Amino acid sequence: MEEFCKAHFEEYHSTSNFGCNVTQLSTGILETQTTCSPIQDVHLEIFKSNQTLLYEEEANTKSVSFCWLDSLATTNKEVLTTISGHQLTRNSIAGFNRINKTGGNIWDIVGANEELCCMSLKWNKLQERINKLNAFNAYARLEECIGIDSDDHASTQLKKLFHDHFNGQPSKKPNSFYDLAIIFLDNEDNESTFDAHRCESTDLIEDMVKLIHEDRAGMPPITLEEITEYLNSNRDSLNTTCRRIFNMDVIELVRRIRLEQTRKAFLTPHSSTGLKEFTKKRTALYYGFKNWKKFEHSYSLYYGETPSQTIDRSNRNIYSFSSWKGE
């Protein structure tokens, strides 16, 4: 998945140590599909998964993202997708507040069978056009707001422009995306607009997800006790937040991420199949799974294949940037 991310955002992240992590939060074989259709200075992408995913990546200050759900293509009655801490509705656009961050990470939850539309704009060009249009309220929205629920004219036209681009009417005017995004951000008068601002739980989840994924060279993964100490929070508070956002307690979230980290180790192309097979139990133990039989059962349940099957195909599979299964 890291190579997938780098391929799409290489221009934005060419001078940073960009990385991302994906964790499957529901059970079954994972199938995803990504369709990209970039134009000059605008990255356009549609993403869909048959499983619920936690997507965590490094923040950046070079691009601003606008994400929403294609309400016609999304089949769920209850929307599950959360972008940068904002729980999406059918009218939401979110993800753009990352511009004020100097490091750390952002997190998204992509709901199963929800078609996510993503548009990334270059910050330097967006800033130039904001100044040209004197749309200074847009600055405040970019710095303070994690999402906006609105069905105003600008948001409707922006989504239509995006949709038309992928359906036989490719846009040849990238500035249209910038201008509509700015008008959407700058609008103060529309009564249907609701702004979602950062809150303590948003920051808590970002820090917790980062800590769980942290790779400490030469040391085992961080323990739950260490996580609560670093966050200056108790387990009950973390459980309450996790249940509200992930529909599971913190122990289960940690376990799911650890399963994904073990799977990632099995899939690495840098080790031979034989070596990974020989060390598979030690790898599972490193990530906290002391009972191999229980681990193997959980692994097979969540990924639809055994650890040995994953290892067997790990050096034969080549990542595809248009679609991939379970990588």
C-alpha positions in Angstrom: 0.0 0.0 0.0 2.9 2.4 0.6 4.0 2.1 -3.0 0.4 2.7 -4.1 0.4 5.9 -2.1 3.8 7.1 -3.3 2.9 6.5 -6.9 -0.2 8.8 -6.6 1.3 11.5 -4.5 5.0 11.4 -5.5 4.9 15.1 -6.7 3.5 16.3 -3.4 5.7 14.1 -1.2 9.0 14.0 -3.2 10.9 15.8 -0.4 9.3 14.1 2.6 9.4 10.7 4.2 5.9 10.0 3.2 4.3 6.8 4.5 0.8 5.4 5.0 -0.8 2.4 6.8 -4.0 0.6 5.9 -5.9 -1.6 8.4 -8.8 -3.8 7.5 -11.5 -3.3 10.1 -14.0 -5.9 8.9 -13.6 -9.5 8.0 -13.3 -11.2 4.6 -11.1 -11.0 1.5 -10.3 -7.4 0.7 -11.0 -6.0 -2.7 -10.4 -2.4 -3.6 -10.6 -0.4 -6.8 -9.0 3.0 -7.5 -9.6 5.1 -10.6 -7.3 8.1 -11.2 -7.8 10.8 -13.8 -5.5 13.7 -13.0 -5.2 16.9 -14.9 -2.7 19.7 -14.6 -2.3 20.7 -10.9 -5.3 18.6 -9.9 -5.3 15.0 -8.7 -8.7 13.3 -9.1 -9.4 9.9 -7.7 -12.3 7.5 -6.9 -11.7 4.9 -4.3 -13.9 1.9 -3.4 -13.5 -1.0 -1.0 -15.6 -4.0 -0.1 -14.3 -3.8 3.5 -14.1 -1.1 6.0 -10.6 0.3 6.2 -8.6 2.5 8.6 -6.3 4.6 6.5 -3.5 6.5 8.2 -0.9 8.6 6.5 1.6 11.3 7.1 0.3 14.9 7.0 1.8 17.3 4.5 1.8 21.0 3.7 2.0 20.8 -0.1 -1.6 19.8 -1.0 -5.1 20.3 0.2 -7.6 17.4 -0.2 -11.4 17.6 -0.7 -13.2 14.3 -0.2 -16.9 13.3 -0.4 -19.0 10.3 -1.1 -20.7 9.7 -4.4 -24.2 9.4 -3.0 -25.5 7.6 -6.1 -22.8 4.9 -6.0 -22.7 4.4 -2.2 -25.0 1.6 -1.2 -25.0 1.8 2.6 -28.0 3.5 4.2 -25.8 4.5 7.2 -22.6 6.3 6.1 -19.5 4.9 7.8 -16.7 7.0 6.2 -14.8 9.5 8.4 -12.3 11.8 6.9 -9.7 13.5 9.1 -12.1 13.2 12.0 -15.3 14.4 10.2 -18.1 11.9 10.0 -19.4 12.3 6.5 -23.0 12.7 5.5 -24.4 12.7 2.0 -23.6 16.4 1.7 -20.2 16.5 3.4 -16.9 17.6 1.9 -13.9 17.0 4.3 -10.2 16.4 4.6 -8.8 19.9 3.8 -7.7 21.0 7.3 -4.3 19.2 6.9 -2.7 22.3 5.5 -2.0 23.8 8.9 0.0 20.7 10.1 3.7 20.5 10.1 4.0 16.8 10.8 2.3 13.9 12.4 -0.5 12.0 10.7 -4.1 12.1 9.6 -6.6 9.3 9.7 -9.6 8.3 7.6 -12.1 5.5 7.9 -13.4 4.4 4.5 -16.7 2.5 4.8 -17.3 -0.7 3.0 -19.0 -0.3 -0.4 -18.9 3.5 -0.1 -17.5 5.2 -3.2 -15.1 8.0 -2.0 -14.3 10.9 -4.4 -11.0 12.6 -3.7 -9.6 15.8 -5.2 -6.1 17.1 -4.2 -5.2 20.7 -5.1 -1.7 22.2 -4.9 -1.5 24.5 -1.9 0.7 27.2 -3.5 -1.7 27.5 -6.5 -4.8 27.4 -4.2 -3.2 30.2 -2.1 -2.6 32.3 -5.1 -6.2 32.0 -6.3 -7.6 32.7 -2.8 -5.6 36.0 -2.8 -6.8 36.8 -6.3 -10.4 36.3 -5.4 -10.0 38.0 -2.0 -11.7 34.9 -0.4 -10.0 35.3 2.9 -12.6 33.4 4.9 -11.3 30.3 3.0 -8.1 30.6 4.9 -9.8 30.2 8.3 -11.8 27.2 7.0 -8.5 25.5 5.8 -6.8 26.1 9.1 -9.7 25.4 11.6 -12.3 23.2 9.9 -12.1 19.4 9.4 -15.3 19.2 7.3 -18.4 21.1 6.0 -21.9 19.7 5.5 -23.5 21.7 2.7 -25.6 21.4 -0.4 -25.0 24.9 -1.6 -24.5 25.7 -5.3 -20.7 25.7 -5.2 -20.4 22.2 -3.6 -23.0 20.8 -6.0 -21.2 22.2 -9.0 -17.8 21.0 -7.8 -19.2 17.5 -7.4 -20.8 17.7 -10.8 -17.6 18.8 -12.4 -15.7 15.9 -10.8 -18.5 13.4 -11.9 -18.5 14.7 -15.5 -14.8 14.4 -15.7 -15.0 10.6 -15.0 -18.0 10.1 -17.3 -17.0 11.1 -20.8 -16.7 14.9 -20.3 -13.0 15.4 -19.1 -12.4 18.8 -17.8 -9.8 21.0 -19.6 -10.0 23.8 -17.1 -8.2 22.9 -13.9 -8.9 26.4 -12.5 -12.6 25.5 -12.3 -11.8 23.0 -9.6 -9.8 25.6 -7.6 -12.4 28.4 -8.0 -15.4 26.2 -7.0 -13.4 24.8 -4.0 -12.6 28.4 -2.9 -16.2 29.6 -3.3 -17.4 26.6 -1.3 -14.9 27.3 1.5 -15.5 31.1 1.5 -19.3 30.9 1.8 -20.6 32.3 5.1 -24.2 33.0 4.2 -25.6 29.7 3.3 -27.8 28.5 6.3 -27.5 24.9 5.2 -23.8 24.9 5.9 -22.5 23.3 9.0 -18.8 23.5 9.9 -17.1 20.7 11.9 -14.0 21.8 13.9 -11.2 19.9 15.5 -12.0 18.4 18.9 -10.1 16.5 21.6 -11.3 13.1 20.3 -10.0 13.9 16.8 -6.5 14.7 18.2 -6.7 11.7 20.6 -7.4 9.2 17.7 -4.6 10.7 15.6 -2.1 10.3 18.3 -3.3 6.8 19.3 -3.3 5.5 15.7 0.2 6.9 15.2 1.5 5.2 18.4 0.0 1.8 17.5 1.6 1.9 14.1 5.0 3.2 15.4 7.9 1.1 14.4 10.6 1.2 17.1 13.8 -0.1 15.7 15.0 -3.1 17.6 12.1 -3.0 20.0 8.7 -4.7 20.1 5.5 -2.8 19.3 4.3 -0.3 21.9 2.1 -1.8 24.7 -1.4 -0.5 25.6 0.0 0.6 29.0 2.6 2.7 27.2 0.0 4.1 24.9 -2.2 5.3 27.8 0.9 6.8 29.5 2.0 8.7 26.4 -1.5 10.0 25.8 -2.0 10.8 29.5 -5.4 9.0 29.2 -6.9 5.9 30.9 -8.2 2.8 29.2 -11.8 3.6 29.8 -11.5 7.0 28.0 -9.8 5.3 25.0 -12.4 2.6 25.0 -15.3 5.1 24.9 -13.6 7.0 22.0 -12.8 3.8 20.1 -16.3 2.4 20.4 -17.8 5.6 19.2 -15.5 5.9 16.2 -14.5 2.3 15.3 -17.4 0.4 17.0 -14.8 -1.7 18.9 -12.7 -1.2 22.1 -9.1 -0.2 22.1 -7.9 -3.8 22.7 -9.7 -5.0 19.5 -8.4 -2.0 17.5 -4.8 -2.8 18.6 -5.3 -6.4 17.7 -6.6 -5.6 14.2 -3.7 -3.3 13.5 -1.2 -5.9 14.8 -2.8 -8.5 12.5 -2.2 -6.1 9.6 1.4 -5.4 10.6 2.0 -9.2 10.7 0.5 -9.6 7.3 2.6 -6.7 6.0 5.7 -8.6 7.3 4.6 -11.8 5.5 4.1 -9.8 2.3 7.4 -8.0 2.2 9.3 -8.6 -1.0 12.6 -8.2 0.7 12.7 -11.7 2.3 12.6 -15.0 0.6 9.5 -17.2 0.9 11.4 -19.9 2.7 12.8 -17.5 5.3 9.3 -16.0 6.0 7.8 -19.4 6.3 10.6 -20.5 8.7 10.1 -17.4 10.9 6.3 -16.9 10.7 5.6 -17.9 14.3 8.4 -15.6 15.6 7.0 -12.8 13.5 3.5 -13.3 15.0 5.0 -13.5 18.5 6.9 -10.2 17.9 3.6 -8.5 17.2 2.1 -9.9 20.4 0.4 -13.1 19.3 1.7 -15.7 21.8 -0.7 -18.5 20.7 0.0 -19.6 17.1 -3.2 -21.6 16.8 -5.4 -18.6 17.9 -3.4 -16.3 15.7 -3.8 -18.5 12.7 -7.5 -18.8 13.2 -8.0 -15.0 13.5 -5.7 -14.4 10.5 -7.7 -16.8 8.3 -11.0 -15.3 9.5 -10.0 -11.7 8.7 -8.1 -12.3 5.4 -9.7 -15.4 3.9 -6.3 -17.2 3.7 -3.8 -18.8 6.0 -0.4 -17.1 6.8 1.3 -19.8 4.7 -0.9 -18.9 1.7 0.0 -15.3 2.1 3.7 -16.1 2.3 3.5 -18.5 -0.7 2.1 -15.8 -3.0 4.1 -12.8 -1.5 7.0 -13.0 -3.8 4.9 -13.7 -6.9 2.4 -10.9 -6.6 3.1 -7.5 -8.1 1.2 -4.5 -6.9 -1.2 -3.0 -9.3 -1.9 0.8 -9.1 -5.4 0.4 -10.6 -6.6 -2.4 -8.4 -5.3 -4.8 -5.8 -6.5 -7.5 -3.4 -5.6 -7.6 0.2 -2.2 -5.9 0.0 
